[in-house]
Structures are given as C-alpha cells and as structure tokens.
Amino acid sequence: MQLAEMVSISREHLSAVENGIKPISLTTLQKICDALGITLAEFFMDENVNLPPEYQELLENVKVLSPKQLELLNEFLKTLRQ
C-alpha cells in the first residue's frame, strides 16, 4: 500500500510536501509516522546522535507496547525514580 493512501492524502499532496511546496499539518505528520512505525521524536531525531545500546533497546521495546502498557510502564518508572 502506498504511503499517501495509508494517511488518506493524495499522492500529489504528499509529493508537494516532500518537495517543500506545501506545508504539512501535525495530524498528517503523525499519520505518516504511524504508517512508518516511528514516533514524531524519531522523525525529527538527528541520525548522527548515537544513543547508548541500553537506551536503543528500551526504545525498541517501547515501540510495541499498547497505550495501557505504556501507562503501566510509566507508572513503574516513576516508582523507580523515588
């Protein structure tokens, strides 16, 4: 399936965004990130930034969690900081 179809925009619109002709809404950008399986933070992350392996592993594990699991994980992490 094409990315434009996945985010419900025309191929022309996506092409215009890619070429800097049209701006993109945050909502559409979020849909693109969802379709690509990345977060907004990852989208904007400098590729030259090297996270320690344990951080990278944490991020990879977090990507597959459900919203409820993320909520539970955040609560757990908060208890560790206390």
PDB file as gemmi writes it, atoms N, CA and C in Angstrom:
CRYST1    1.000    1.000    1.000  90.00  90.00  90.00 P 1                      
ATOM      1  N   MET A   1       0.845  -1.182   0.000  1.00  0.00           N  
ATOM      2  CA  MET A   1       0.000   0.000   0.000  1.00  0.00           C  
ATOM      3  C   MET A   1       0.889   1.244   0.000  1.00  0.00           C  
ATOM      4  N   GLN A   2       0.509   2.235  -0.740  1.00  0.00           N  
ATOM      5  CA  GLN A   2       1.265   3.471  -0.845  1.00  0.00           C  
ATOM      6  C   GLN A   2       1.079   4.337   0.405  1.00  0.00           C  
ATOM      7  N   LEU A   3       2.126   5.062   0.760  1.00  0.00           N  
ATOM      8  CA  LEU A   3       2.084   5.909   1.955  1.00  0.00           C  
ATOM      9  C   LEU A   3       0.947   6.920   1.882  1.00  0.00           C  
ATOM     10  N   ALA A   4       0.759   7.558   0.735  1.00  0.00           N  
ATOM     11  CA  ALA A   4      -0.315   8.554   0.601  1.00  0.00           C  
ATOM     12  C   ALA A   4      -1.672   7.935   0.925  1.00  0.00           C  
ATOM     13  N   GLU A   5      -1.909   6.739   0.439  1.00  0.00           N  
ATOM     14  CA  GLU A   5      -3.175   6.054   0.729  1.00  0.00           C  
ATOM     15  C   GLU A   5      -3.297   5.745   2.217  1.00  0.00           C  
ATOM     16  N   MET A   6      -2.191   5.339   2.821  1.00  0.00           N  
ATOM     17  CA  MET A   6      -2.212   4.965   4.234  1.00  0.00           C  
ATOM     18  C   MET A   6      -2.575   6.140   5.131  1.00  0.00           C  
ATOM     19  N   VAL A   7      -2.244   7.360   4.705  1.00  0.00           N  
ATOM     20  CA  VAL A   7      -2.518   8.539   5.528  1.00  0.00           C  
ATOM     21  C   VAL A   7      -3.654   9.386   4.975  1.00  0.00           C  
ATOM     22  N   SER A   8      -4.332   8.848   3.964  1.00  0.00           N  
ATOM     23  CA  SER A   8      -5.526   9.481   3.378  1.00  0.00           C  
ATOM     24  C   SER A   8      -5.267  10.861   2.781  1.00  0.00           C  
ATOM     25  N   ILE A   9      -4.168  10.968   2.043  1.00  0.00           N  
ATOM     26  CA  ILE A   9      -3.918  12.185   1.273  1.00  0.00           C  
ATOM     27  C   ILE A   9      -3.566  11.757  -0.153  1.00  0.00           C  
ATOM     28  N   SER A  10      -3.648  12.690  -1.088  1.00  0.00           N  
ATOM     29  CA  SER A  10      -3.332  12.352  -2.473  1.00  0.00           C  
ATOM     30  C   SER A  10      -1.817  12.222  -2.658  1.00  0.00           C  
ATOM     31  N   ARG A  11      -1.444  11.482  -3.674  1.00  0.00           N  
ATOM     32  CA  ARG A  11      -0.018  11.352  -3.988  1.00  0.00           C  
ATOM     33  C   ARG A  11       0.573  12.711  -4.359  1.00  0.00           C  
ATOM     34  N   GLU A  12      -0.232  13.528  -4.997  1.00  0.00           N  
ATOM     35  CA  GLU A  12       0.224  14.860  -5.392  1.00  0.00           C  
ATOM     36  C   GLU A  12       0.517  15.722  -4.167  1.00  0.00           C  
ATOM     37  N   HIS A  13      -0.380  15.640  -3.184  1.00  0.00           N  
ATOM     38  CA  HIS A  13      -0.180  16.418  -1.956  1.00  0.00           C  
ATOM     39  C   HIS A  13       1.086  15.944  -1.244  1.00  0.00           C  
ATOM     40  N   LEU A  14       1.256  14.624  -1.127  1.00  0.00           N  
ATOM     41  CA  LEU A  14       2.441  14.093  -0.465  1.00  0.00           C  
ATOM     42  C   LEU A  14       3.705  14.519  -1.204  1.00  0.00           C  
ATOM     43  N   SER A  15       3.663  14.472  -2.525  1.00  0.00           N  
ATOM     44  CA  SER A  15       4.809  14.896  -3.321  1.00  0.00           C  
ATOM     45  C   SER A  15       5.130  16.368  -3.086  1.00  0.00           C  
ATOM     46  N   ALA A  16       4.086  17.199  -3.012  1.00  0.00           N  
ATOM     47  CA  ALA A  16       4.286  18.624  -2.760  1.00  0.00           C  
ATOM     48  C   ALA A  16       4.897  18.858  -1.384  1.00  0.00           C  
ATOM     49  N   VAL A  17       4.487  18.081  -0.403  1.00  0.00           N  
ATOM     50  CA  VAL A  17       5.064  18.182   0.945  1.00  0.00           C  
ATOM     51  C   VAL A  17       6.533  17.770   0.900  1.00  0.00           C  
ATOM     52  N   GLU A  18       6.812  16.644   0.236  1.00  0.00           N  
ATOM     53  CA  GLU A  18       8.188  16.142   0.149  1.00  0.00           C  
ATOM     54  C   GLU A  18       9.118  17.144  -0.529  1.00  0.00           C  
ATOM     55  N   ASN A  19       8.577  17.891  -1.480  1.00  0.00           N  
ATOM     56  CA  ASN A  19       9.387  18.856  -2.226  1.00  0.00           C  
ATOM     57  C   ASN A  19       9.374  20.254  -1.624  1.00  0.00           C  
ATOM     58  N   GLY A  20       8.760  20.392  -0.456  1.00  0.00           N  
ATOM     59  CA  GLY A  20       8.750  21.670   0.234  1.00  0.00           C  
ATOM     60  C   GLY A  20       7.829  22.706  -0.380  1.00  0.00           C  
ATOM     61  N   ILE A  21       6.898  22.258  -1.208  1.00  0.00           N  
ATOM     62  CA  ILE A  21       5.975  23.180  -1.859  1.00  0.00           C  
ATOM     63  C   ILE A  21       4.784  23.487  -0.959  1.00  0.00           C  
ATOM     64  N   LYS A  22       4.314  22.466  -0.231  1.00  0.00           N  
ATOM     65  CA  LYS A  22       3.177  22.630   0.671  1.00  0.00           C  
ATOM     66  C   LYS A  22       3.600  22.279   2.091  1.00  0.00           C  
ATOM     67  N   PRO A  23       3.010  22.975   3.059  1.00  0.00           N  
ATOM     68  CA  PRO A  23       3.269  22.604   4.455  1.00  0.00           C  
ATOM     69  C   PRO A  23       2.477  21.344   4.810  1.00  0.00           C  
ATOM     70  N   ILE A  24       2.831  20.757   5.922  1.00  0.00           N  
ATOM     71  CA  ILE A  24       2.133  19.558   6.380  1.00  0.00           C  
ATOM     72  C   ILE A  24       1.570  19.829   7.767  1.00  0.00           C  
ATOM     73  N   SER A  25       0.380  19.331   8.013  1.00  0.00           N  
ATOM     74  CA  SER A  25      -0.204  19.504   9.345  1.00  0.00           C  
ATOM     75  C   SER A  25       0.427  18.505  10.301  1.00  0.00           C  
ATOM     76  N   LEU A  26       0.389  18.822  11.573  1.00  0.00           N  
ATOM     77  CA  LEU A  26       0.904  17.915  12.587  1.00  0.00           C  
ATOM     78  C   LEU A  26       0.124  16.606  12.577  1.00  0.00           C  
ATOM     79  N   THR A  27      -1.170  16.685  12.350  1.00  0.00           N  
ATOM     80  CA  THR A  27      -2.010  15.479  12.297  1.00  0.00           C  
ATOM     81  C   THR A  27      -1.560  14.559  11.165  1.00  0.00           C  
ATOM     82  N   THR A  28      -1.308  15.134   9.996  1.00  0.00           N  
ATOM     83  CA  THR A  28      -0.869  14.327   8.863  1.00  0.00           C  
ATOM     84  C   THR A  28       0.528  13.766   9.108  1.00  0.00           C  
ATOM     85  N   LEU A  29       1.397  14.576   9.696  1.00  0.00           N  
ATOM     86  CA  LEU A  29       2.735  14.093  10.015  1.00  0.00           C  
ATOM     87  C   LEU A  29       2.668  12.930  10.998  1.00  0.00           C  
ATOM     88  N   GLN A  30       1.776  13.016  11.982  1.00  0.00           N  
ATOM     89  CA  GLN A  30       1.610  11.916  12.930  1.00  0.00           C  
ATOM     90  C   GLN A  30       1.128  10.662  12.213  1.00  0.00           C  
ATOM     91  N   LYS A  31       0.213  10.813  11.264  1.00  0.00           N  
ATOM     92  CA  LYS A  31      -0.272   9.663  10.490  1.00  0.00           C  
ATOM     93  C   LYS A  31       0.859   9.033   9.680  1.00  0.00           C  
ATOM     94  N   ILE A  32       1.713   9.869   9.110  1.00  0.00           N  
ATOM     95  CA  ILE A  32       2.849   9.351   8.354  1.00  0.00           C  
ATOM     96  C   ILE A  32       3.788   8.573   9.275  1.00  0.00           C  
ATOM     97  N   CYS A  33       4.073   9.138  10.426  1.00  0.00           N  
ATOM     98  CA  CYS A  33       4.933   8.452  11.391  1.00  0.00           C  
ATOM     99  C   CYS A  33       4.315   7.125  11.818  1.00  0.00           C  
ATOM    100  N   ASP A  34       3.013   7.124  12.072  1.00  0.00           N  
ATOM    101  CA  ASP A  34       2.330   5.884  12.446  1.00  0.00           C  
ATOM    102  C   ASP A  34       2.464   4.850  11.336  1.00  0.00           C  
ATOM    103  N   ALA A  35       2.272   5.282  10.098  1.00  0.00           N  
ATOM    104  CA  ALA A  35       2.369   4.373   8.958  1.00  0.00           C  
ATOM    105  C   ALA A  35       3.781   3.814   8.804  1.00  0.00           C  
ATOM    106  N   LEU A  36       4.779   4.625   9.141  1.00  0.00           N  
ATOM    107  CA  LEU A  36       6.169   4.192   9.038  1.00  0.00           C  
ATOM    108  C   LEU A  36       6.646   3.439  10.277  1.00  0.00           C  
ATOM    109  N   GLY A  37       5.815   3.423  11.314  1.00  0.00           N  
ATOM    110  CA  GLY A  37       6.182   2.722  12.541  1.00  0.00           C  
ATOM    111  C   GLY A  37       7.238   3.444  13.355  1.00  0.00           C  
ATOM    112  N   ILE A  38       7.203   4.789  13.296  1.00  0.00           N  
ATOM    113  CA  ILE A  38       8.147   5.582  14.076  1.00  0.00           C  
ATOM    114  C   ILE A  38       7.384   6.643  14.859  1.00  0.00           C  
ATOM    115  N   THR A  39       8.048   7.211  15.848  1.00  0.00           N  
ATOM    116  CA  THR A  39       7.451   8.294  16.627  1.00  0.00           C  
ATOM    117  C   THR A  39       7.824   9.630  15.991  1.00  0.00           C  
ATOM    118  N   LEU A  40       7.111  10.675  16.402  1.00  0.00           N  
ATOM    119  CA  LEU A  40       7.478  12.015  15.947  1.00  0.00           C  
ATOM    120  C   LEU A  40       8.898  12.358  16.382  1.00  0.00           C  
ATOM    121  N   ALA A  41       9.264  11.955  17.575  1.00  0.00           N  
ATOM    122  CA  ALA A  41      10.622  12.225  18.065  1.00  0.00           C  
ATOM    123  C   ALA A  41      11.657  11.557  17.169  1.00  0.00           C  
ATOM    124  N   GLU A  42      11.380  10.319  16.763  1.00  0.00           N  
ATOM    125  CA  GLU A  42      12.311   9.627  15.874  1.00  0.00           C  
ATOM    126  C   GLU A  42      12.374  10.305  14.508  1.00  0.00           C  
ATOM    127  N   PHE A  43      11.239  10.818  14.048  1.00  0.00           N  
ATOM    128  CA  PHE A  43      11.194  11.508  12.764  1.00  0.00           C  
ATOM    129  C   PHE A  43      12.147  12.699  12.766  1.00  0.00           C  
ATOM    130  N   PHE A  44      12.172  13.432  13.871  1.00  0.00           N  
ATOM    131  CA  PHE A  44      12.997  14.633  13.957  1.00  0.00           C  
ATOM    132  C   PHE A  44      14.391  14.377  14.527  1.00  0.00           C  
ATOM    133  N   MET A  45      14.654  13.159  14.955  1.00  0.00           N  
ATOM    134  CA  MET A  45      15.923  12.840  15.595  1.00  0.00           C  
ATOM    135  C   MET A  45      17.079  12.968  14.599  1.00  0.00           C  
ATOM    136  N   ASP A  46      18.135  13.565  15.050  1.00  0.00           N  
ATOM    137  CA  ASP A  46      19.351  13.665  14.263  1.00  0.00           C  
ATOM    138  C   ASP A  46      19.948  12.272  14.138  1.00  0.00           C  
ATOM    139  N   GLU A  47      20.136  11.823  12.907  1.00  0.00           N  
ATOM    140  CA  GLU A  47      20.656  10.475  12.689  1.00  0.00           C  
ATOM    141  C   GLU A  47      22.060  10.299  13.237  1.00  0.00           C  
ATOM    142  N   ASN A  48      22.769  11.395  13.448  1.00  0.00           N  
ATOM    143  CA  ASN A  48      24.137  11.300  13.952  1.00  0.00           C  
ATOM    144  C   ASN A  48      24.193  11.119  15.464  1.00  0.00           C  
ATOM    145  N   VAL A  49      23.039  11.233  16.116  1.00  0.00           N  
ATOM    146  CA  VAL A  49      23.009  11.054  17.559  1.00  0.00           C  
ATOM    147  C   VAL A  49      23.067   9.559  17.857  1.00  0.00           C  
ATOM    148  N   ASN A  50      24.052   9.172  18.616  1.00  0.00           N  
ATOM    149  CA  ASN A  50      24.193   7.758  18.971  1.00  0.00           C  
ATOM    150  C   ASN A  50      23.794   7.559  20.423  1.00  0.00           C  
ATOM    151  N   LEU A  51      22.672   6.908  20.605  1.00  0.00           N  
ATOM    152  CA  LEU A  51      22.226   6.598  21.956  1.00  0.00           C  
ATOM    153  C   LEU A  51      22.968   5.366  22.450  1.00  0.00           C  
ATOM    154  N   PRO A  52      23.189   5.290  23.750  1.00  0.00           N  
ATOM    155  CA  PRO A  52      23.792   4.073  24.294  1.00  0.00           C  
ATOM    156  C   PRO A  52      22.901   2.869  23.967  1.00  0.00           C  
ATOM    157  N   PRO A  53      23.483   1.694  23.820  1.00  0.00           N  
ATOM    158  CA  PRO A  53      22.722   0.495  23.443  1.00  0.00           C  
ATOM    159  C   PRO A  53      21.530   0.214  24.359  1.00  0.00           C  
ATOM    160  N   GLU A  54      21.673   0.480  25.653  1.00  0.00           N  
ATOM    161  CA  GLU A  54      20.563   0.204  26.568  1.00  0.00           C  
ATOM    162  C   GLU A  54      19.384   1.148  26.307  1.00  0.00           C  
ATOM    163  N   TYR A  55      19.646   2.374  25.882  1.00  0.00           N  
ATOM    164  CA  TYR A  55      18.573   3.305  25.519  1.00  0.00           C  
ATOM    165  C   TYR A  55      17.902   2.857  24.223  1.00  0.00           C  
ATOM    166  N   GLN A  56      18.711   2.438  23.261  1.00  0.00           N  
ATOM    167  CA  GLN A  56      18.170   1.958  21.996  1.00  0.00           C  
ATOM    168  C   GLN A  56      17.270   0.748  22.217  1.00  0.00           C  
ATOM    169  N   GLU A  57      17.712  -0.165  23.079  1.00  0.00           N  
ATOM    170  CA  GLU A  57      16.902  -1.348  23.382  1.00  0.00           C  
ATOM    171  C   GLU A  57      15.592  -0.951  24.044  1.00  0.00           C  
ATOM    172  N   LEU A  58      15.661  -0.001  24.960  1.00  0.00           N  
ATOM    173  CA  LEU A  58      14.458   0.490  25.626  1.00  0.00           C  
ATOM    174  C   LEU A  58      13.473   1.065  24.611  1.00  0.00           C  
ATOM    175  N   LEU A  59      13.965   1.885  23.699  1.00  0.00           N  
ATOM    176  CA  LEU A  59      13.102   2.486  22.683  1.00  0.00           C  
ATOM    177  C   LEU A  59      12.473   1.431  21.787  1.00  0.00           C  
ATOM    178  N   GLU A  60      13.234   0.435  21.404  1.00  0.00           N  
ATOM    179  CA  GLU A  60      12.700  -0.639  20.559  1.00  0.00           C  
ATOM    180  C   GLU A  60      11.610  -1.409  21.298  1.00  0.00           C  
ATOM    181  N   ASN A  61      11.804  -1.655  22.572  1.00  0.00           N  
ATOM    182  CA  ASN A  61      10.804  -2.376  23.359  1.00  0.00           C  
ATOM    183  C   ASN A  61       9.537  -1.561  23.549  1.00  0.00           C  
ATOM    184  N   VAL A  62       9.682  -0.263  23.725  1.00  0.00           N  
ATOM    185  CA  VAL A  62       8.543   0.616  23.969  1.00  0.00           C  
ATOM    186  C   VAL A  62       7.662   0.744  22.728  1.00  0.00           C  
ATOM    187  N   LYS A  63       8.253   0.673  21.554  1.00  0.00           N  
ATOM    188  CA  LYS A  63       7.506   0.849  20.304  1.00  0.00           C  
ATOM    189  C   LYS A  63       6.343  -0.129  20.157  1.00  0.00           C  
ATOM    190  N   VAL A  64       6.465  -1.295  20.717  1.00  0.00           N  
ATOM    191  CA  VAL A  64       5.445  -2.336  20.502  1.00  0.00           C  
ATOM    192  C   VAL A  64       4.414  -2.405  21.623  1.00  0.00           C  
ATOM    193  N   LEU A  65       4.511  -1.529  22.601  1.00  0.00           N  
ATOM    194  CA  LEU A  65       3.579  -1.570  23.728  1.00  0.00           C  
ATOM    195  C   LEU A  65       2.255  -0.896  23.374  1.00  0.00           C  
ATOM    196  N   SER A  66       1.211  -1.409  23.976  1.00  0.00           N  
ATOM    197  CA  SER A  66      -0.111  -0.793  23.820  1.00  0.00           C  
ATOM    198  C   SER A  66      -0.170   0.468  24.687  1.00  0.00           C  
ATOM    199  N   PRO A  67      -1.149   1.324  24.452  1.00  0.00           N  
ATOM    200  CA  PRO A  67      -1.279   2.517  25.305  1.00  0.00           C  
ATOM    201  C   PRO A  67      -1.389   2.161  26.794  1.00  0.00           C  
ATOM    202  N   LYS A  68      -2.109   1.126  27.119  1.00  0.00           N  
ATOM    203  CA  LYS A  68      -2.245   0.712  28.527  1.00  0.00           C  
ATOM    204  C   LYS A  68      -0.897   0.238  29.075  1.00  0.00           C  
ATOM    205  N   GLN A  69      -0.161  -0.523  28.270  1.00  0.00           N  
ATOM    206  CA  GLN A  69       1.152  -0.981  28.708  1.00  0.00           C  
ATOM    207  C   GLN A  69       2.104   0.187  28.909  1.00  0.00           C  
ATOM    208  N   LEU A  70       2.033   1.182  28.034  1.00  0.00           N  
ATOM    209  CA  LEU A  70       2.864   2.377  28.198  1.00  0.00           C  
ATOM    210  C   LEU A  70       2.529   3.109  29.489  1.00  0.00           C  
ATOM    211  N   GLU A  71       1.249   3.196  29.774  1.00  0.00           N  
ATOM    212  CA  GLU A  71       0.819   3.842  31.013  1.00  0.00           C  
ATOM    213  C   GLU A  71       1.376   3.101  32.224  1.00  0.00           C  
ATOM    214  N   LEU A  72       1.278   1.786  32.204  1.00  0.00           N  
ATOM    215  CA  LEU A  72       1.807   0.979  33.313  1.00  0.00           C  
ATOM    216  C   LEU A  72       3.320   1.121  33.429  1.00  0.00           C  
ATOM    217  N   LEU A  73       4.002   1.111  32.302  1.00  0.00           N  
ATOM    218  CA  LEU A  73       5.454   1.264  32.312  1.00  0.00           C  
ATOM    219  C   LEU A  73       5.845   2.615  32.899  1.00  0.00           C  
ATOM    220  N   ASN A  74       5.158   3.674  32.495  1.00  0.00           N  
ATOM    221  CA  ASN A  74       5.463   4.997  33.031  1.00  0.00           C  
ATOM    222  C   ASN A  74       5.244   5.053  34.530  1.00  0.00           C  
ATOM    223  N   GLU A  75       4.178   4.456  35.006  1.00  0.00           N  
ATOM    224  CA  GLU A  75       3.939   4.421  36.457  1.00  0.00           C  
ATOM    225  C   GLU A  75       5.051   3.660  37.173  1.00  0.00           C  
ATOM    226  N   PHE A  76       5.466   2.564  36.597  1.00  0.00           N  
ATOM    227  CA  PHE A  76       6.551   1.772  37.181  1.00  0.00           C  
ATOM    228  C   PHE A  76       7.856   2.581  37.224  1.00  0.00           C  
ATOM    229  N   LEU A  77       8.164   3.255  36.116  1.00  0.00           N  
ATOM    230  CA  LEU A  77       9.390   4.055  36.069  1.00  0.00           C  
ATOM    231  C   LEU A  77       9.367   5.187  37.083  1.00  0.00           C  
ATOM    232  N   LYS A  78       8.203   5.764  37.297  1.00  0.00           N  
ATOM    233  CA  LYS A  78       8.083   6.815  38.303  1.00  0.00           C  
ATOM    234  C   LYS A  78       8.422   6.280  39.691  1.00  0.00           C  
ATOM    235  N   THR A  79       7.998   5.046  39.990  1.00  0.00           N  
ATOM    236  CA  THR A  79       8.305   4.471  41.300  1.00  0.00           C  
ATOM    237  C   THR A  79       9.805   4.218  41.458  1.00  0.00           C  
ATOM    238  N   LEU A  80      10.485   3.901  40.370  1.00  0.00           N  
ATOM    239  CA  LEU A  80      11.937   3.676  40.434  1.00  0.00           C  
ATOM    240  C   LEU A  80      12.684   4.968  40.733  1.00  0.00           C  
ATOM    241  N   ARG A  81      12.150   6.095  40.278  1.00  0.00           N  
ATOM    242  CA  ARG A  81      12.818   7.375  40.490  1.00  0.00           C  
ATOM    243  C   ARG A  81      12.680   7.880  41.907  1.00  0.00           C  
ATOM    244  N   GLN A  82      11.745   7.362  42.663  1.00  0.00           N  
ATOM    245  CA  GLN A  82      11.514   7.856  44.029  1.00  0.00           C  
ATOM    246  C   GLN A  82      12.543   7.364  44.998  1.00  0.00           C  
TER     247      GLN A  82                                                      
END                                                                             
